[in-house]
Amino acid sequence: MLIKRFFLSLFQTNAIKTSKYNLFTFLPLNLFEQFQRIANAYFLFLLVLQVIPQISSLSWFTTVVPLVLVLSVTAAKDATDDIVSDIHTLSNQPVLLFPRLRSEKWMDVQVGDIIKLENNQFVTADLLLLSSSEPLNLVYIETAELDGETNLKVRQALPVTGDLGDDIEKLADFNGEVLCEPPNNRLDRFTGTLAFSGQKYPLDNEKILLRGCTLRNTEWCFGLVLFGGPETKLMQNCGKSTFKRTSIDRLMNVLVLCIFGFLACMCIILAIGNYFWELNKGSQFTVFLPRLDGNSAAFSAFLTFWSYVIILNTVVPISLYVSVEIIRLGNSFYIDWDRKMYFARNDTPAEARTTTLNEELGQIKYVFSDKTGTLTQNIMTFNKCSINGKTYGEIRKPSETVDFSFNPLADPRFMFHDHALVEAVKLENPEVHAFFRLLALCHTVMAEEKKEGELFYQAQSPDEGALVTAARNFGFVFRSRTPDSISIVEMEKQRSYELLAILDFNNVRKRMSVIVRTPEGKLSLYCKGADTIIYERLHQSCSKLMDVTTEHLNEFAGEGLRTLALAYKDLDEEYFEQWKQRHHEASTALDDRGGKLDQLYEEIEKDLLLLGATAIEDKLQDGVPQTIEQLSKADIKIWVLTGDKQETAENIGYSCNLLREEMNEVFIVSGNSHEDVKQELRSEKGFFNVLIMIADEVVNGEYGLVINGHSLAYALERSMELEFLKTACMCKAVICCRVTPLQKAQVVELVKKYKQAVTLAIGDGANDVSMIKAAHIGVGISGQEGMQAVLSSDYSFAQFRFLQRLLLVHGRWSYLRMCKFLRYFFYKNFTFTFVHFWYAFFCGFSAQMSYWTAVNTFFVLGSLAMYFAVTFTMYSNGMFLMLPSAFPFIGTARNSLNQPNVWLTIFLTSILCVLPVVTYRFLLIQLCPTINDKVQPL
């Protein structure tokens, strides 16, 4: 065992509690939370007042019934949400533990236990893989619960622990010591070391099984529990989500406070009226309004104030919050049930993952979109390439595709039209062979061969799958891999390469390399990545080839193709052995392991020799140009934030109608220094010839802005961010290319910081998560890059074109329904309350209730039914298509009660309540005066 039992109290148990309440704490905690709402606390205060006979003219149950109803509905909703959130913790699957094999619940697993998992079982805690049933101690896992990706991933145990196998006695005697990083939420990284038998071994993410994974295609494996329960990476990623509040929520809180003030004013007026009534007229009406002996007029006014607080309580909307939540829930169901947002090809419906933001969809001003997989299909096809200064892939006769029958392992679905490349392969052109050999070796794809000759590739990104498939068809077939080797078939000859190191791809490096030893014993490094990154690391002898390849890359990017540069170098045996030793030391370091490895990668990835470049086509999704055009007509500004080359991003911008030839100007910001970027922004801002302080930066004409990642880094500095934002906001469309995930989030935060506008971010990959979380509303596309974006989003669907319907139909409907509901709600409450207010002037301010007639009830219920009938029929499905330019008023209406006609309606209603009575009394006195009326003027 790794850890003695008396140390176990230092670690978290594996029990997980995701619920907020339990059977004993639900009632007190839930009531405490509900009474933090001002309206609920106010009605509790009213209930206390109503049990005082001298104050209340109403029975206490008139307040108890609605209060209990509201509290019960809210409590039922909270309890349901809490039960649903905790359902997955109830299914505790038995596992096997030591010192003897016994079945235990998940919650009973402890740090230091060695557990056994079998095929298709969930991983119960964060484990260090010790051994498995597969050759070379490999295990295959599915991480859909963690990142939504369904492709299998491979993990491998250390050889020193793999030798333990399934020998119970050897595993029971295992006494290694693990030093590792503290619990954190980084799913893609693990840093630690294992000390065993006097040696230190590096531990990384490839040797760890995380809670939430599922074991696949592996009979059994053994693992050592490193983290349990709340300390697992899965639970570390389940922190509290940021609570997003809408402008309607903020408006309602302000309105309720204002209504309290208005209620106090009405009660003070009526209390003052009662004071003067008691002084002047009260003694004449003691038969009708008896009063206790010794009560002064001032004390009567004091009691009257509190009595009217009770009577006029209807002006405070106790049911407002519940009614709003019910309407929001209904609007969410409309989104979920919308067949026009259902993507039949993938059986993917639209999903409202939150119910609190529906009306905010109708106020979107800025949309921030990823490109790959969001605007495009993210289904990659190998289209063109440049090898040793020559381009391949020109389509001369589209009907004639290349015949790959010479290759029995070719993928029949792959299509290519340039026969010259096949001829170059058959003629054994060394540069062409080296090009496809690199594509067959430098990747992380897994191959699965269900039948002889039928290969299926599982790639973590569509790019890699397309490149490996291209190499396969041109005679360099990736067949299988182990942690130490890669087997490929080169022109029908089986060859095995020893895999010595993998230099991983990430968003900072933007490249990937492998170091292999050929069957002849030659050491080679193969590298592929972004052309700007590869060019910085090329040998000087490649300058001419680099110029030619750059022209080809620009041509490819101009056609909207995604490009990568390929390079290689041969390594010296002695140097590599020294580098390998330093690599081992860096990989076993606990402090700044990533930084030390990056330095070693930089050292060996230099003086590369350029082989060529690839061009992959990623077609636009259906309906993208039409969607962007409609959103633009609705005065919604669209910014595209992508990691692609500037030329590629520009071409896609024109293809999807984001940039148009009719635009007055498309500005390019590409400065490489602080001063250059500042000068470019100022010159472009001066081009507009308008005052910057004009609201919303309205300009004559349409303009576009394209800025690359290097320039954006300077533009986002504190001294320049406001100038960049002003320039960008004057443009109809903005494209930021070569940006990192962090920069995407920074751009969104910048707009939120300085613009009083609602933002929406939409993306499909893990690199879009930070942007989606930063925006007011996040939308996830369930596409080819897993489900991380969807899991972090507020709304999700399968195609970008559905965004048009989400905003212009459902957002518009939700906003209008909510605004009109609030207007009606306050109109109804004020109207009913003013009846009692005016009645006070005719009952001696005695806090008596007017009667609630059947006519009044019919009027309220009938008007409510009529309101919904008219609202749901008027705002029809297709109005946004006929009048898209009428949409912006929705986004500019910041609340539902800022229109004068609402207050005019309430004022006129109040006047109408008293006008008939005043008129009747006036005419009665003038036409048919009583004796008292005739005597009184005398």
Secondary structure, DSSP 8 states (H G I E B T S, - for coil): --S-GGGGGGS--S-----S--TTTHHHHHHHHHTTSHHHHHHHHHHHHHT-TTT-SS-THHHHHHHHHHHHHHHHHHHHHHHHHHGGGS----EEETTTTEEE-GGG--TT-EEEEETT-B--SEEEEEEESSGGGEEEEE-HHHHS--S-EEEE--HHHHTTTT-HHHHHT---EEEE--S---TT---EEEEETTEEEEE-GGGEE-TT-EEES-SEEEEEEEE-GGGSHHHHT---------HHHHHHHHHHHHHHHHHHHHHHHHHHHHHHHHHHTGGGGTTTS---TT--HHHHHHHHHHHHHHHGGGGS-TTHHHHHHHHHHHHHHHHHT-GGG-BTTTTB--EES-SS-GGGGGGEEEEEE-STTTTB----EEEEEEETTEEE---S-TT-----TT-TT--TT-----HHHHHHHHTT-HHHHHHHHHHHHSS--EEEEEETTEEEEE-SSHHHHHHHHHHHHTTEEEEEEETTEEEEEETTEEEEEEEEEEE---TTT-EEEEEEE-TTS-EEEEEEE-HHHHHTTB-GGGHHHHHHHHHHHHHHHHTT-EEEEEEEEE--HHHHHHHHHHHHHHHT-SSSHHHHHHHHHHHHS-SBEEEEEEEEE--B-TTHHHHHHHHHHTT-EEEEE-SS-HHHHHHHHHHTTSS-TTSSEEEEE--SSHHHHHHHHHHHHHHH-S-TTSGGG--SS-EEEEEEHHHHHHHTSTTTHHHHHHHHHTSSEEEEES--HHHHHHHHHHHHHH--SEEEEEESSGGGHHHHHHSSEEEEE-SSS-SHHHHT-SEEES-TTHHHHIIIIIIHHHHHHHHHHHHHHHHHHHHHHHHHHHHGGGTTT--------HHHHHHHHHHHHHHHHHHHHHS-TTHHHH-GGGTHHHHH---SS-SHHHHHHHHHHHHHHHHHHHHHHHHHHHHS--HHHHHTT-
